[in-house]
Amino acid sequence: MLQEEITNKRVGIIGGGQLGKMMILEAKKMDFEVIILDPSSDCPASSIADQQIVAQFDDQQAIKQLADQSDVVTYEFEHINVEILKRLEKQGYQTYPTPTSLEVIQDKYQQKKKLFTADLPVPEFKKVSTVKEIKEVADQFGYPVMLKSCTGGYDGKGNALINEEAEVESAYQELGEGQQPLMAEQFIPFTKEISVIICRDTAGKRVVYPIAENEHQNSILIETKVPAQITEEVKKEAIELARQVIDVFAGVGIFCIEMFTTENGEVLINEIAPRPHNSGHYSIEGGITSQFEQHIRAITGLPLGPTTLLRPIVMRNLLGGKQEGQAVVDGIEDALQVPETKVHIYGKQESYYERKMGHLTVMADDVEQAAERASKAESLIQIRGSN
């Protein structure tokens, strides 16, 4: 009877983008009913959801409707109305990760403050609101310095690297001239960017995925290699930090903790995402239990699955080209001739420059061979807009 109760659960997802779509693909394998809320009627997840509520993400009545029709609610991105989720939680509705953890994480300053208070290693940071304050903090930290919007940033939007004092004014203007809360952060001359995907269930049990090594361009993730080429000491430190982070936030579901490593072996926490993450996409083909299946298991009360890496694997994002318009994808047939290549196209209707339109993964006997294959396969696919 217990098993029947669990597998009959209805899952509500706020957001119908690619992360929501990939959650649904795993949820349907276990026969869950899935309802999504998204303002776009043709969002990527719309084609496979059992039901869609077409509404804005700050529509409190629509979010209440989603909760009423679901046994558990989750979300695929952080920038949503946390106050309605907190009210619903008080009324007995289940939302995971919890609204309390989301409230802190969706504000980068509060997120860093909580980590710092918990004595976890983070770059130096300070809240700023004027050009004068930015210059004062930059003099304190030293150039270069990162200027960040505290809320709303993603894929490089909301970040500005300031290399010298002459760039302060333009960075300030770029990020809204103080209309949104800002923070300045010490720039870390990192040797590697890594991320740890970790999952925690409602009872507090945790499982950790193999560490990913990431490459960004313009603050957009381009490539993920697994396993990361790091020392055993750095690996142990990163895993321990991830475990501490998810406990600090009492997280339920998948969390991604992005980190920097330095030349002296130091590991610093950069940012946290309380959801499946781009750098964990490799787990669909490369892991026994994908991050999406794991997330669904955790929030619905099912046992967590093993996180064993099957083979070395590389993930490459497929970004939109400079020509904007109705999305057209060329070259999949050629790319699939590259050994052990899998291609995922998200189904976004519009393509624009550097928009995440899909990804591919390639497995091989070692990471170097997988990277070579992934680079070749990615070069064969072109995503453009058609007028």
C-alpha positions in Angstrom: 0.0 0.0 0.0 2.9 2.3 0.8 4.4 1.8 -2.6 1.0 2.6 -4.3 0.8 5.8 -2.3 4.3 6.9 -3.3 4.0 6.1 -7.1 0.6 7.8 -7.4 2.1 11.1 -6.3 1.6 14.1 -8.5 4.6 16.4 -8.9 4.2 20.1 -9.6 7.1 21.9 -11.3 7.5 25.7 -11.4 9.1 26.2 -14.7 8.9 24.4 -18.0 12.4 24.8 -19.4 14.9 22.1 -20.2 15.5 21.2 -16.6 11.8 20.7 -16.0 11.6 18.7 -19.2 14.4 16.4 -18.1 12.8 16.0 -14.6 9.5 14.9 -16.4 11.3 12.4 -18.5 12.6 10.6 -15.4 9.3 11.1 -13.4 7.3 9.4 -16.2 9.5 6.3 -16.0 8.1 5.9 -12.5 4.6 6.7 -13.6 4.3 10.0 -11.8 1.8 12.6 -13.0 3.5 15.9 -13.6 2.0 19.4 -13.8 4.1 22.4 -14.8 3.6 26.2 -14.4 5.2 28.3 -17.1 4.1 31.5 -19.0 5.0 30.1 -22.4 2.5 27.6 -23.7 5.1 26.1 -26.0 8.0 25.8 -23.4 10.2 22.8 -23.8 8.4 20.8 -21.1 4.9 21.5 -22.5 5.0 18.6 -25.0 5.4 15.9 -22.3 3.7 17.4 -19.2 0.4 15.9 -18.1 -0.9 19.3 -17.5 0.3 22.9 -17.8 -0.8 26.0 -16.0 0.0 28.9 -18.3 0.8 31.8 -15.9 3.6 34.1 -14.9 6.1 32.9 -12.2 4.9 35.6 -9.8 1.2 34.7 -10.2 0.3 33.8 -6.6 -3.1 32.4 -7.5 -1.6 30.2 -10.2 1.1 28.9 -7.8 -1.6 28.1 -5.3 -3.5 26.2 -8.1 -0.3 24.2 -8.9 0.1 23.3 -5.2 -3.6 22.3 -4.9 -3.2 19.9 -7.8 0.1 18.4 -6.6 1.3 16.3 -3.8 4.8 17.9 -3.9 6.1 21.1 -5.6 9.6 21.7 -6.9 11.1 24.2 -9.2 13.7 24.4 -12.0 15.1 27.8 -11.3 15.6 30.1 -8.3 13.9 33.4 -9.4 10.4 32.8 -8.2 8.0 34.3 -5.6 9.3 32.8 -2.3 6.6 34.5 -0.2 3.8 32.5 -1.7 5.8 29.3 -1.2 6.4 30.1 2.4 2.7 30.8 3.0 1.8 27.5 1.3 4.3 25.6 3.4 2.7 27.0 6.6 -0.6 25.6 5.3 0.8 22.2 4.9 1.8 22.1 1.3 5.1 20.4 0.5 7.8 22.3 -1.5 11.3 21.0 -2.0 13.9 22.4 -1.7 12.2 24.3 1.1 11.1 27.9 0.7 13.4 28.9 3.6 16.5 27.6 1.8 15.4 29.1 -1.5 14.9 32.5 0.1 18.5 32.7 1.2 20.0 31.1 -2.0 18.2 33.4 -4.4 19.9 36.4 -2.9 23.7 35.9 -3.6 24.7 38.3 -0.8 22.5 36.4 1.8 23.8 33.1 0.4 27.4 34.1 0.9 26.6 35.6 4.3 25.1 32.3 5.5 28.1 30.3 4.2 30.5 32.8 5.8 28.6 32.6 9.1 28.8 28.8 8.9 32.6 29.1 8.7 32.7 27.8 5.1 35.4 29.1 2.7 34.2 31.8 0.3 35.8 34.7 -1.5 35.7 38.1 0.3 32.5 40.0 -0.4 30.7 43.1 0.5 27.4 44.8 -0.3 27.7 48.0 -2.4 25.2 50.5 -3.8 27.3 53.4 -5.3 30.3 53.9 -7.6 32.2 55.3 -4.6 31.5 52.1 -2.5 32.6 49.9 -5.4 35.9 51.7 -5.7 36.5 51.6 -1.9 35.9 47.8 -1.9 38.0 47.3 -5.0 40.9 49.1 -3.3 40.4 46.8 -0.3 40.2 43.5 -2.2 42.5 44.6 -5.1 41.7 44.5 -8.8 40.2 42.7 -10.6 37.0 42.5 -8.7 33.6 40.9 -9.5 30.5 43.0 -9.4 27.3 41.0 -9.0 23.6 41.6 -8.9 22.4 40.0 -5.7 19.2 38.6 -7.4 18.1 37.6 -10.8 21.5 36.8 -12.5 22.1 33.7 -14.6 24.4 32.5 -17.4 26.7 35.5 -17.0 23.8 38.0 -16.8 24.1 40.0 -13.6 28.0 39.7 -13.4 30.6 42.2 -14.4 34.4 41.8 -14.1 36.1 45.0 -13.2 39.8 44.9 -14.1 40.7 48.5 -13.2 39.2 51.6 -11.7 38.3 53.1 -15.1 35.8 50.2 -15.6 33.9 50.7 -12.4 31.4 53.3 -13.9 30.5 51.2 -16.9 30.1 48.0 -14.8 27.8 49.9 -12.4 25.7 51.1 -15.4 25.6 47.6 -16.9 24.1 46.2 -13.7 21.4 48.8 -13.4 23.1 51.7 -11.6 22.0 50.5 -8.2 18.4 49.9 -9.0 19.0 46.3 -8.0 21.0 45.3 -4.9 24.7 44.7 -5.7 27.7 43.0 -4.1 31.4 43.2 -4.9 33.4 40.1 -4.6 37.1 39.3 -4.5 38.2 37.8 -7.8 39.8 34.4 -7.3 42.7 33.5 -9.7 41.5 29.9 -9.8 43.2 27.0 -11.4 40.0 25.0 -12.0 36.3 25.5 -11.7 34.6 22.5 -10.3 31.1 21.6 -9.2 29.7 19.0 -6.8 26.2 17.6 -7.4 24.8 16.4 -4.1 21.4 15.1 -3.1 19.7 14.9 0.3 16.4 13.2 1.1 13.8 14.2 3.7 15.5 12.0 6.3 18.8 13.7 5.8 20.6 10.9 3.9 23.0 12.3 1.3 24.6 11.0 -1.9 27.4 12.7 -3.8 28.1 12.6 -7.5 31.6 12.4 -9.1 33.1 15.9 -9.2 32.8 17.8 -12.5 35.4 20.0 -14.0 33.9 23.0 -15.8 34.9 25.5 -18.5 33.0 28.8 -18.9 33.1 31.4 -21.6 31.5 34.8 -20.9 30.2 33.2 -17.7 28.3 30.5 -19.7 29.1 26.9 -19.1 30.7 25.5 -22.3 32.1 22.1 -21.2 32.0 19.7 -18.3 34.5 16.8 -17.8 34.0 14.0 -15.4 35.9 12.8 -13.5 37.6 16.1 -12.7 41.4 16.1 -13.0 42.1 17.1 -9.4 44.1 15.7 -6.6 42.7 13.3 -4.1 43.1 15.9 -1.4 41.0 18.5 -3.3 38.4 15.9 -4.1 38.0 15.0 -0.4 37.8 18.7 0.5 35.2 19.5 -2.2 33.0 16.6 -1.2 33.2 17.5 2.5 32.3 21.1 1.7 29.3 20.0 -0.4 28.0 17.9 2.5 28.3 20.8 4.9 26.6 23.1 2.5 23.5 21.0 2.0 23.2 20.4 5.7 23.6 24.2 6.4 20.6 24.8 4.1 18.7 21.6 5.2 18.4 20.9 1.5 16.1 18.3 0.1 16.6 17.3 -3.5 19.5 18.0 -5.8 21.9 20.9 -5.0 24.9 22.0 -7.1 27.8 23.6 -5.3 30.1 25.5 -7.7 33.7 25.9 -6.4 37.1 27.3 -7.3 40.4 25.5 -6.7 43.6 27.5 -6.4 47.3 26.8 -7.0 47.9 26.1 -3.3 45.2 23.5 -3.1 42.6 25.8 -1.5 38.9 25.1 -2.3 36.5 28.1 -2.2 32.7 28.0 -2.6 31.4 30.2 -5.5 27.7 29.7 -5.8 24.9 27.3 -5.0 22.0 26.2 -7.1 19.1 24.4 -5.3 18.1 22.3 -8.3 19.5 20.0 -11.0 22.3 21.9 -12.7 23.8 22.2 -16.2 27.1 20.7 -15.0 25.2 17.5 -13.9 23.7 16.8 -17.3 26.5 14.2 -17.8 24.7 11.9 -15.3 21.9 11.1 -17.8 24.2 8.9 -19.8 27.2 8.8 -17.5 25.7 7.8 -14.2 23.6 4.9 -12.8 21.1 7.4 -11.4 20.8 10.7 -13.3 20.5 13.9 -11.3 17.0 14.3 -12.5 15.8 10.9 -11.4 17.6 11.5 -8.1 15.8 14.8 -7.5 12.4 13.1 -8.2 13.3 10.3 -5.8 14.3 12.7 -3.0 11.3 14.9 -3.1 8.8 12.0 -3.4 10.2 9.9 -0.6 11.8 7.2 -2.7 15.2 5.7 -1.8 18.2 7.5 -3.2 20.0 5.8 -6.0 23.7 5.0 -6.6 25.8 7.8 -8.1 28.5 5.6 -9.7 30.1 7.0 -12.9 29.8 4.4 -15.7 32.7 5.7 -17.9 34.6 9.0 -18.3 32.3 11.5 -20.0 32.3 15.0 -21.4 29.3 17.3 -21.8 29.2 20.2 -24.3 26.5 22.8 -24.4 24.9 23.7 -27.7 24.3 27.4 -27.9 22.4 29.5 -30.3 24.3 31.3 -33.1 24.2 35.0 -33.9 21.3 34.7 -36.3 18.1 35.0 -34.3 14.6 33.7 -35.0 12.7 30.4 -35.3 15.1 27.7 -34.1 16.7 25.5 -36.8 19.2 22.7 -35.9 21.6 21.4 -38.5 24.2 18.6 -38.3 22.7 16.1 -35.8 23.1 13.2 -38.3 26.8 14.0 -38.7 27.4 14.5 -34.9 25.8 11.2 -34.1 28.4 9.4 -36.2 31.0 10.4 -33.6 31.4 7.3 -31.4 29.4 7.2 -28.2 27.7 10.6 -28.8 24.3 11.5 -27.4 22.5 14.7 -28.5 19.8 16.5 -26.5 17.8 19.2 -28.2 15.6 21.1 -25.7 12.8 22.2 -28.0 13.1 25.9 -27.5 11.2 27.6 -30.3 13.4 30.7 -30.6 17.1 30.7 -31.0 19.3 33.7 -30.1 23.0 34.3 -29.5 24.5 32.1 -26.8 21.1 30.8 -25.6 21.3 27.2 -24.3 19.5 25.2 -27.0 20.7 21.7 -26.1 23.7 19.7 -25.1 25.6 16.6 -26.1 27.6 14.0 -24.1 30.4 11.7 -25.3 31.8 8.8 -23.3 35.2 7.2 -23.9 38.0 5.2 -22.3 39.4 8.4 -20.8 38.5 12.1 -20.4 40.9 13.3 -23.0 39.5 11.0 -25.7 35.9 12.0 -24.7 36.9 15.7 -24.9 38.3 15.3 -28.4 35.1 13.5 -29.6 32.9 16.0 -27.9 34.7 18.9 -29.5 34.3 17.3 -32.9 30.6 16.4 -32.4 29.8 19.9 -31.2 31.5 21.5 -34.2 29.2 19.6 -36.5 26.0 21.0 -35.0 24.8 24.5 -35.9 21.8 26.1 -34.2 20.5 29.2 -35.8 17.4 31.3 -36.1 15.4 31.3 -39.3 13.2 34.2 -40.5 
